[in-house]
């Protein structure tokens, strides 16, 4: 038990640290379908470099800090000259114009125009990694789950914001999962079956593709691509995990849609991003499969 507790603690720290690196990628990927990835800060004044790290713009923060410092110095000077009231009023007005208000109204502001909360992403990633570690224990496939979990959190964050699952994240997911699981299958103590992981990827991808063809308006092609990777990780623990994870995904999505309809926040034909439910179902299938293995 002590060893498992240490593994869970390390996994939670790993997930939290990985989660702190996701906001910038979520911001850059968080654009509607057909638009290029963001390369400017929310204010539109500075280039965004790299894909990992905080989502805020350091240059904008430093500019606001300098403007606030200059405003305080000028305000004190005017106050010493007998213009305290007017000086403070002008300094406050200058800070309002040059501060966050301009960034909020600049290019990229609005829905999906800001990076998600670093604290939220770190908390979610840490909780997911801790849950996977508690279910998997010290088996070698845990390393695979811990590497893939931050990517799943990032995909969910982007899909919630702009209803899009970016190809640079979904397309490599299945090959990466199969390659990593292939390495885990070579190590002693694993509890999975690599051929079933491959078959699960093909089967779940084919199933989602059939649903997409039958009802293109109800499911995006990004969900089909994501399903291939989900089938790979679920198939590691067998067909029961594939079936349970798939059922959990559709059940959670249906329940969420039903709650929205009952609350009159959506209609029966309102589009709901399915990626987060697909990922949540995959997590549920992984946890049950790992506990049962």
C-alpha positions in Angstrom: 0.0 0.0 0.0 2.8 2.4 0.8 4.4 1.8 -2.6 1.1 2.4 -4.4 0.6 5.6 -2.4 4.0 6.9 -3.5 3.2 6.0 -7.1 -0.1 7.8 -6.9 1.6 10.9 -5.4 4.3 11.0 -8.0 1.7 10.6 -10.8 -0.4 13.4 -9.4 2.6 15.7 -9.3 3.6 14.7 -12.8 0.0 15.4 -14.1 -0.1 18.8 -12.3 3.2 19.8 -13.7 2.2 18.7 -17.2 -1.1 20.5 -16.9 0.7 23.8 -16.2 2.3 23.5 -19.7 -1.0 23.1 -21.6 -2.6 26.6 -21.5 -0.5 27.9 -24.4 -1.2 25.0 -26.6 -4.9 25.2 -25.7 -4.9 28.9 -26.7 -3.1 28.4 -30.0 -5.2 25.4 -31.0 -8.5 27.0 -29.8 -9.7 28.4 -33.1 -12.8 27.4 -35.1 -12.4 24.9 -37.9 -10.7 26.3 -41.0 -8.8 29.0 -39.2 -5.0 28.9 -38.8 -3.6 28.3 -35.3 -3.1 31.4 -33.3 0.3 33.0 -33.4 -0.5 36.3 -31.7 -1.4 37.1 -28.1 -5.0 38.0 -27.2 -4.2 41.7 -27.6 -2.8 41.0 -31.1 0.4 42.9 -30.4 3.0 40.2 -29.7 3.9 36.9 -31.3 3.3 33.7 -29.4 6.3 31.5 -29.5 6.3 27.8 -28.7 3.4 25.5 -27.7 4.0 24.7 -24.1 3.8 27.0 -21.2 1.5 29.6 -19.6 -1.2 31.1 -21.8 -0.8 34.7 -20.8 1.3 37.2 -22.7 4.4 38.1 -20.8 5.1 41.1 -23.0 1.6 42.5 -22.3 2.1 42.0 -18.6 5.4 43.8 -18.6 3.9 46.7 -20.6 1.1 47.0 -18.1 3.5 46.9 -15.2 5.6 49.7 -16.8 2.6 51.8 -17.6 1.3 51.4 -14.0 4.7 52.4 -12.6 4.9 55.5 -14.8 1.4 56.5 -13.9 2.2 56.3 -10.2 5.3 58.4 -10.6 3.4 61.1 -12.6 0.6 61.0 -10.1 2.9 61.6 -7.2 4.6 64.4 -9.0 1.3 66.2 -9.8 0.1 65.6 -6.2 3.3 67.4 -5.0 2.5 70.3 -7.3 -1.0 70.6 -5.8 -2.9 68.6 -8.5 -3.4 65.5 -6.4 -7.0 64.9 -7.4 -6.6 65.6 -11.1 -3.4 63.6 -11.3 -4.8 60.6 -9.6 -7.9 60.7 -11.9 -5.8 60.9 -15.0 -3.5 58.1 -13.9 -6.4 55.8 -13.1 -8.0 56.6 -16.5 -4.7 55.9 -18.3 -4.4 52.5 -16.6 -7.9 51.6 -17.6 -7.2 52.4 -21.2 -3.7 50.8 -21.4 -4.5 47.8 -19.1 -6.6 44.7 -19.5 -9.5 46.4 -21.2 -7.6 46.8 -24.4 -6.5 43.2 -24.4 -10.1 42.0 -23.9 -11.3 43.9 -27.0 -8.3 43.0 -29.3 -8.1 40.3 -31.9 -8.7 36.9 -30.6 -10.7 38.0 -27.6 -14.1 36.5 -26.9 -15.1 32.9 -27.0 -11.9 30.8 -27.1 -9.8 34.0 -27.3 -8.0 33.5 -24.0 -6.0 30.6 -22.6 -7.8 28.4 -20.2 -7.0 28.5 -16.5 -3.6 27.0 -15.7 -4.9 26.0 -12.2 -7.9 24.2 -13.8 -5.8 22.3 -16.3 -3.2 21.3 -13.7 -5.9 20.1 -11.3 -7.6 18.0 -14.0 -4.4 16.5 -15.3 -3.2 15.8 -11.8 -6.5 14.1 -10.8 -6.6 12.0 -14.0 -3.0 10.8 -13.6 -3.5 10.0 -9.9 -6.6 7.9 -10.7 -4.8 6.0 -13.4 -1.9 5.3 -11.1 -4.2 4.1 -8.3 -5.9 1.7 -10.8 -2.8 0.5 -12.6 -0.3 0.3 -9.8 3.3 -0.3 -10.8 2.6 -2.1 -14.0 4.7 -0.9 -17.0 1.6 0.4 -18.9 1.2 3.1 -16.3 4.0 5.0 -18.0 2.0 5.0 -21.2 -1.1 6.3 -19.5 0.8 9.1 -17.8 2.3 10.2 -21.1 -1.0 10.2 -23.0 -3.2 11.7 -20.2 -2.0 15.3 -20.7 -2.8 15.1 -24.4 -6.3 13.9 -23.5 -6.8 16.8 -21.2 -5.6 19.2 -23.9 -7.9 17.7 -26.5 -10.9 18.0 -24.1 -10.0 21.7 -23.3 -9.9 22.6 -27.0 -13.0 20.8 -27.9 -15.0 22.4 -25.1 -13.9 25.8 -26.2 -14.3 25.7 -30.0 -15.8 22.2 -30.8 -12.7 21.1 -32.6 -10.3 18.2 -32.2 -7.0 19.3 -33.9 -5.4 16.9 -36.3 -1.9 17.4 -34.9 -3.2 15.9 -31.7 -5.6 13.2 -32.8 -3.7 11.8 -35.8 -0.5 10.8 -33.9 -2.5 9.5 -30.9 -3.2 6.0 -32.1 0.3 5.3 -33.5 1.9 6.7 -30.4 -0.3 4.6 -28.1 0.3 1.4 -30.1 4.1 2.0 -30.2 4.3 2.8 -26.5 2.1 -0.2 -25.6 4.3 -2.4 -27.8 7.2 -1.4 -25.6 5.2 -2.1 -22.5 4.3 -5.5 -23.8 8.0 -6.4 -23.9 8.4 -5.7 -20.1 7.5 -8.2 -17.4 4.5 -7.5 -15.2 2.2 -5.9 -17.8 -1.5 -6.8 -17.8 -2.5 -6.1 -21.3 -2.6 -7.7 -24.8 -1.1 -5.7 -27.7 -2.9 -7.4 -30.6 -6.2 -6.6 -29.0 -5.1 -3.0 -28.7 -4.5 -2.9 -32.4 -7.9 -4.6 -33.1 -9.6 -2.3 -30.7 -8.2 0.8 -32.6 -9.5 -0.5 -35.9 -12.9 -1.6 -34.6 -13.7 1.6 -32.7 -12.4 3.8 -35.5 -14.6 1.8 -38.0 -17.6 2.0 -35.7 -17.3 5.8 -35.2 -16.8 6.2 -38.9 -20.0 4.4 -39.6 -21.8 6.7 -37.2 -20.3 9.7 -38.9 -21.4 8.5 -42.3 -24.9 7.9 -41.0 -25.3 11.2 -39.2 -22.5 13.7 -40.2 -24.3 16.5 -38.3 -24.3 14.6 -35.0 -20.6 13.6 -35.0 -17.5 15.3 -36.3 -14.7 13.6 -38.2 -12.4 14.6 -35.4 -14.3 12.2 -33.1 -13.6 9.4 -35.6 -9.8 10.1 -35.5 -9.9 10.3 -31.7 -11.8 7.1 -31.5 -8.9 5.2 -33.2 -6.6 6.2 -30.3 -9.2 5.5 -27.7 -9.8 2.0 -29.1 -6.0 1.4 -28.9 -5.7 2.2 -25.2 -9.0 0.5 -24.3 -8.2 -2.6 -26.3 -5.0 -3.1 -24.2 -7.3 -4.4 -21.4 -9.6 -6.4 -23.8 -12.9 -6.2 -25.5 -14.8 -5.7 -22.2 -12.9 -2.4 -21.6 -13.6 -1.3 -25.2 -17.3 -2.0 -24.8 -17.5 -0.4 -21.3 -15.6 2.7 -22.4 -17.7 3.2 -25.5 -20.9 2.8 -23.5 -19.7 5.2 -20.9 -18.9 7.8 -23.5 -22.3 7.7 -25.2 -24.2 7.5 -21.8 -22.4 10.5 -20.4 -22.9 12.5 -23.6 -26.6 11.6 -23.6 -27.1 12.5 -20.0 -25.4 15.9 -20.5 -27.5 16.7 -23.5 -30.6 15.7 -21.6 -29.8 18.0 -18.7 -29.2 20.9 -21.2 -32.6 20.2 -22.8 -34.4 20.0 -19.5 -32.7 23.2 -18.3 -33.8 24.8 -21.6 -30.2 25.7 -22.5 -30.2 23.7 -25.6 -32.6 22.1 -28.1 -32.7 18.5 -29.3 -30.7 19.5 -32.4 -28.1 21.6 -30.6 -24.5 20.5 -31.3 -22.6 19.4 -28.3 -18.8 18.6 -28.4 -18.5 14.9 -28.0 -14.7 14.7 -27.6 -14.7 15.3 -23.8 -17.3 12.5 -23.3 -15.3 10.2 -25.6 -12.2 10.9 -23.5 -14.2 10.5 -20.2 -15.6 7.2 -21.4 -12.1 6.1 -22.3 -10.8 7.0 -18.9 -13.7 5.0 -17.3 -12.9 2.0 -19.4 -9.2 2.2 -18.6 -9.9 2.4 -14.8 -12.2 -0.5 -14.8 -9.9 -2.5 -17.1 -6.9 -1.8 -14.9 -8.6 -2.7 -11.7 -9.9 -5.9 -13.2 -6.6 -6.9 -14.7 
